Amino acid sequence: MSLGKEDIEKIAHLARLGINDADVPDYARNLSDILDLVEQMSVVDTNGVTPMAHPLDAQQRLRADEVTEINQREQLQANAPRVEAGLFLVPQVIE
């Protein structure tokens, strides 16, 4: 697929990007190459291929879910400007 100057300008406008006119041919070539690669990949027969979340068959080592620190809520909230029922009170930012 070959992209023209108008296509690149439209994509740049939609993405709210400023592109110099001198750079448009490079962007057109690069984006056209990407679209050609996607087109080649869409032709590949993937029937019978099991989807993978990761290319390596690895197991993630997880640590035990245990409390490792004592509760310091009162000490940490002592310097807060406003606290109510164990919660920090902050100014409203959304109307």
C-alpha positions as a Markdown table, in Angstrom:
| # | Residue | x | y | z |
|---|---|---|---|---|
| 1 | Met | 0.0 | 0.0 | 0.0 |
| 2 | Ser | 1.4 | 3.3 | -1.0 |
| 3 | Leu | 0.5 | 6.4 | 1.0 |
| 4 | Gly | 0.6 | 9.9 | -0.6 |
| 5 | Lys | 1.3 | 13.3 | 0.8 |
| 6 | Glu | -2.4 | 13.9 | 1.5 |
| 7 | Asp | -2.6 | 10.7 | 3.5 |
| 8 | Ile | 0.4 | 11.6 | 5.6 |
| 9 | Glu | -1.0 | 15.1 | 6.2 |
| 10 | Lys | -4.4 | 13.7 | 7.2 |
| 11 | Ile | -2.8 | 11.2 | 9.6 |
| 12 | Ala | -0.6 | 13.9 | 11.1 |
| 13 | His | -3.7 | 16.1 | 11.6 |
| 14 | Leu | -5.6 | 13.3 | 13.3 |
| 15 | Ala | -2.7 | 12.6 | 15.6 |
| 16 | Arg | -2.2 | 16.3 | 16.2 |
| 17 | Leu | 1.4 | 16.1 | 15.0 |
| 18 | Gly | 3.3 | 18.9 | 13.2 |
| 19 | Ile | 5.3 | 17.5 | 10.3 |
| 20 | Asn | 7.7 | 19.5 | 8.0 |
| 21 | Asp | 7.0 | 19.2 | 4.3 |
| 22 | Ala | 10.5 | 18.0 | 3.8 |
| 23 | Asp | 9.8 | 15.0 | 6.1 |
| 24 | Val | 6.6 | 13.9 | 4.4 |
| 25 | Pro | 8.3 | 11.5 | 1.8 |
| 26 | Asp | 10.2 | 9.7 | 4.6 |
| 27 | Tyr | 7.0 | 9.3 | 6.7 |
| 28 | Ala | 5.1 | 8.1 | 3.6 |
| 29 | Arg | 7.8 | 5.5 | 2.9 |
| 30 | Asn | 8.0 | 4.3 | 6.5 |
| 31 | Leu | 4.3 | 4.0 | 7.0 |
| 32 | Ser | 3.8 | 2.3 | 3.6 |
| 33 | Asp | 6.5 | -0.2 | 4.6 |
| 34 | Ile | 4.7 | -0.9 | 7.9 |
| 35 | Leu | 1.3 | -1.4 | 6.2 |
| 36 | Asp | 3.0 | -3.7 | 3.6 |
| 37 | Leu | 4.3 | -5.8 | 6.5 |
| 38 | Val | 0.9 | -6.0 | 8.1 |
| 39 | Glu | -0.6 | -7.1 | 4.8 |
| 40 | Gln | 2.0 | -9.8 | 4.5 |
| 41 | Met | 1.4 | -11.0 | 8.0 |
| 42 | Ser | -2.4 | -11.1 | 7.5 |
| 43 | Val | -1.9 | -13.7 | 4.6 |
| 44 | Val | -0.1 | -16.2 | 7.0 |
| 45 | Asp | -2.3 | -19.2 | 7.9 |
| 46 | Thr | -2.6 | -19.3 | 11.7 |
| 47 | Asn | -5.1 | -22.1 | 12.0 |
| 48 | Gly | -4.0 | -24.6 | 14.6 |
| 49 | Val | -1.6 | -22.1 | 16.2 |
| 50 | Thr | -2.2 | -21.8 | 19.9 |
| 51 | Pro | -2.3 | -18.1 | 21.0 |
| 52 | Met | 0.5 | -17.2 | 23.5 |
| 53 | Ala | 0.7 | -14.4 | 26.0 |
| 54 | His | 4.5 | -14.5 | 25.9 |
| 55 | Pro | 7.0 | -16.1 | 23.4 |
| 56 | Leu | 8.9 | -17.9 | 26.2 |
| 57 | Asp | 7.3 | -20.7 | 28.3 |
| 58 | Ala | 8.3 | -19.1 | 31.6 |
| 59 | Gln | 6.6 | -19.1 | 35.0 |
| 60 | Gln | 6.6 | -15.9 | 37.0 |
| 61 | Arg | 8.0 | -16.3 | 40.5 |
| 62 | Leu | 5.7 | -14.7 | 43.0 |
| 63 | Arg | 6.5 | -13.8 | 46.6 |
| 64 | Ala | 4.2 | -14.7 | 49.4 |
| 65 | Asp | 1.4 | -12.2 | 50.0 |
| 66 | Glu | 2.3 | -11.4 | 53.6 |
| 67 | Val | 2.2 | -8.2 | 55.7 |
| 68 | Thr | 5.8 | -7.1 | 56.2 |
| 69 | Glu | 5.3 | -3.6 | 57.9 |
| 70 | Ile | 3.3 | -2.5 | 60.9 |
| 71 | Asn | 0.3 | -0.2 | 60.5 |
| 72 | Gln | 1.5 | 3.4 | 60.9 |
| 73 | Arg | -1.6 | 5.2 | 59.8 |
| 74 | Glu | -1.9 | 7.6 | 62.7 |
| 75 | Gln | 1.8 | 8.5 | 62.5 |
| 76 | Leu | 1.7 | 9.1 | 58.8 |
| 77 | Gln | -1.5 | 11.1 | 58.9 |
| 78 | Ala | -0.3 | 13.3 | 61.8 |
| 79 | Asn | 1.1 | 15.8 | 59.4 |
| 80 | Ala | -1.8 | 15.8 | 57.0 |
| 81 | Pro | -3.8 | 19.1 | 56.7 |
| 82 | Arg | -7.2 | 17.2 | 56.8 |
| 83 | Val | -8.0 | 13.7 | 57.9 |
| 84 | Glu | -11.4 | 12.1 | 58.5 |
| 85 | Ala | -12.1 | 8.5 | 59.5 |
| 86 | Gly | -8.6 | 7.4 | 58.7 |
| 87 | Leu | -8.7 | 8.9 | 55.2 |
| 88 | Phe | -6.8 | 11.8 | 53.7 |
| 89 | Leu | -9.1 | 14.7 | 52.7 |
| 90 | Val | -8.1 | 16.6 | 49.5 |
| 91 | Pro | -9.6 | 19.5 | 47.7 |
| 92 | Gln | -12.2 | 18.6 | 45.0 |
| 93 | Val | -10.6 | 18.7 | 41.6 |
| 94 | Ile | -13.6 | 17.6 | 39.4 |
| 95 | Glu | -16.8 | 19.6 | 39.5 |
